[in-house]
Amino acid sequence: MQPVRQPTRHIGTRGSPLALYQAEWVQRLLRDRDPETDWQLRILKTSGDTIEGELKDFGGKGLFTRELEEALLDGRIDLAVHSMKDVPTVGHERLVIPALLPRADVRDAFISVQHASIDALPEGALVGSASLRRRAQLAARRPDVRFCLLRGNVQTRLRKLEEGVCDATFLAVAGLDRLGASDRITQAVPTDVMLPAPAQGVVGIEIRREDQRMRDMLAGLNDKRAELSITAERAFLRALDGSCRTPIAALAEWNGSTLQFRGEVLSTDGALRFGCADARTIETVGEAYDFGFVHGEVLRSDIGGRITFDI
Ligand SMILES: NCc1[nH]cc(CCC(=O)O)c1CC(=O)O
């Protein structure tokens, strides 16, 4: 008998602990589905991993995903694992995302060594966050709070917080749960206080459009509910934003077969806040997309010139 050569397929990922955890999760799922293939991780650095300052100042989209997409296109990797929150709403024509994994906790976590909740923060507290959305949402509730940058991967940020660099920070509950750091969460912030980023808590797998075999295999991993939810949220974002410089939040939650959608846009200082909410029975990706997109367009015209969108 001829020994069977195991085909190798490469799963591309960033090197942060959270990215690696998510890529290993995908690797396990693929090994279960297709043990004949040798599923290897390939770690790549993205521009988002090397930037020091404010992400918004770098303008470009896809800071955490572009290098992975280039590696897909030139064949260095066969799959790319992304946090969907980091994936631009307009994709490359030669790439597709056929699998979205079941959604984790969508909330943001408030983390502080000394203070029990957002409302317990002392007057003028210093909050470390590079996220425009979290800053604006917190400022809307607590205009007295001051901000500083706190960047780096989840562990780095938690360490800086313990060193006293700031009084509190925010991270996605999903990321902390995946890293086994749920005990660091001081308060899981209710979504009516802090509506999450579009697609927060969802991991997606991107591949080359032409890779039909991979598409067929991944179709079985796709979570339809996660797909419809984030399709609506990302369509809302797409209708509103071109630059990642406007604080935008969206969440589409299931109640039976009804998708309950909420979206909001804030001014950077949190002084202006425009929101919408609606519920509809949704069955297809097309319906989910239209649902989110229309709400983005309506909100955009409600806002008029009061918040600038530099598309
Ligand atoms: N690069 C930032 C990023 N992208 C996705 C997550 C969290 C995990 C998720 O939303 O799926 C994080 C970190 C954070 O916001 O705390």
Ligand as a Chemical Component Dictionary entry (heavy atoms), coordinates in Angstrom:
data_LIG
# 
_chem_comp.id                   LIG 
_chem_comp.type                 NON-POLYMER 
_chem_comp.pdbx_formal_charge   0 
_chem_comp.three_letter_code    LIG 
# 
loop_
_chem_comp_atom.comp_id 
_chem_comp_atom.atom_id 
_chem_comp_atom.alt_atom_id 
_chem_comp_atom.type_symbol 
_chem_comp_atom.charge 
_chem_comp_atom.model_Cartn_x 
_chem_comp_atom.model_Cartn_y 
_chem_comp_atom.model_Cartn_z 
_chem_comp_atom.pdbx_ordinal 
LIG N1  N1  N 0 -9.125  44.025 18.111 1  
LIG C1  C1  C 0 -10.090 44.391 19.057 2  
LIG C2  C2  C 0 -11.074 43.300 19.329 3  
LIG N2  N2  N 0 -11.731 42.671 18.329 4  
LIG C3  C3  C 0 -12.597 41.774 18.884 5  
LIG C4  C4  C 0 -12.451 41.836 20.256 6  
LIG C5  C5  C 0 -13.224 41.065 21.256 7  
LIG C6  C6  C 0 -13.825 39.765 20.790 8  
LIG C7  C7  C 0 -15.050 39.894 19.943 9  
LIG O1  O1  O 0 -15.731 40.943 19.902 10 
LIG O2  O2  O 0 -15.374 38.892 19.280 11 
LIG C8  C8  C 0 -11.469 42.788 20.551 12 
LIG C9  C9  C 0 -10.964 43.181 21.875 13 
LIG C10 C10 C 0 -11.955 43.928 22.716 14 
LIG O3  O3  O 0 -12.742 44.737 22.206 15 
LIG O4  O4  O 0 -11.939 43.744 23.922 16 
# 
loop_
_chem_comp_bond.comp_id 
_chem_comp_bond.atom_id_1 
_chem_comp_bond.atom_id_2 
_chem_comp_bond.value_order 
_chem_comp_bond.pdbx_ordinal 
LIG N1  C1  SING 1  
LIG C1  C2  SING 2  
LIG C2  N2  SING 3  
LIG C2  C8  DOUB 4  
LIG N2  C3  SING 5  
LIG C3  C4  DOUB 6  
LIG C4  C5  SING 7  
LIG C4  C8  SING 8  
LIG C5  C6  SING 9  
LIG C6  C7  SING 10 
LIG C7  O1  DOUB 11 
LIG C7  O2  SING 12 
LIG C8  C9  SING 13 
LIG C9  C10 SING 14 
LIG C10 O3  DOUB 15 
LIG C10 O4  SING 16 
# 
